[in-house]
Amino acid sequence: MKHERLTALLKAAEDHVELFDDRTVGFLEDMMDKLDQWGMGIRVSDKQEAWLKSVEAELKRSGVEIEDE
């Protein structure tokens, strides 16, 4: 996942945190912390990317636009 896409996705999720369960919110907070720490050097595992895609799908189902699209 490209850095810009990850940033936009996390920002949209942060703005609509009410859509997600506590476990997913914790995951998103961890990803935000990693993004802040690593910036462009962030590495996303296949498992993390799959979870991010499910977050993206939930945002889209809820009518949330992700800014980089």
C-alpha positions in Angstrom: 0.0 0.0 0.0 1.4 3.4 -1.0 2.2 5.8 1.8 -0.2 8.4 0.5 -3.1 5.9 0.4 -2.3 4.6 3.9 -2.2 8.2 5.3 -5.5 9.1 3.6 -7.2 5.8 4.8 -6.0 6.3 8.4 -7.2 9.9 8.4 -10.6 8.9 7.1 -10.9 6.1 9.7 -9.8 8.5 12.5 -12.6 10.9 11.5 -15.2 8.1 11.6 -13.9 5.9 14.4 -17.5 5.2 15.5 -17.8 2.8 12.6 -15.3 0.3 14.1 -15.1 -2.0 17.1 -12.5 -1.5 19.9 -10.1 -4.0 18.4 -10.0 -2.3 15.1 -9.7 1.1 16.7 -6.7 -0.2 18.6 -5.2 -1.5 15.4 -5.7 1.9 13.7 -4.2 3.7 16.6 -1.1 1.4 16.4 -0.9 2.1 12.6 -1.1 5.8 13.2 1.7 5.6 15.8 3.9 3.6 13.4 3.2 6.0 10.6 4.2 8.9 12.9 7.3 7.1 13.9 8.4 5.6 10.5 6.9 8.0 8.0 7.7 7.0 4.4 9.7 4.0 5.8 6.6 2.3 7.3 6.3 -1.4 6.4 2.8 -3.0 6.3 2.6 -6.7 6.5 0.1 -8.7 4.4 -2.1 -9.3 7.4 -2.1 -5.5 8.2 -2.9 -4.7 4.6 -5.8 -7.1 4.6 -7.2 -5.5 7.8 -6.7 -2.0 6.2 -8.6 -3.2 3.2 -11.5 -4.3 5.4 -11.4 -0.8 7.1 -11.5 0.8 3.6 -14.4 -1.3 2.6 -16.4 -0.4 5.7 -15.7 3.3 5.1 -16.9 3.0 1.5 -20.0 1.1 2.6 -20.7 4.0 5.0 -20.4 6.6 2.3 -17.1 8.0 3.5 -14.8 9.5 0.8 -11.1 8.8 1.1 -9.3 12.0 0.1 -6.6 10.5 -2.2 -9.2 9.1 -4.6 
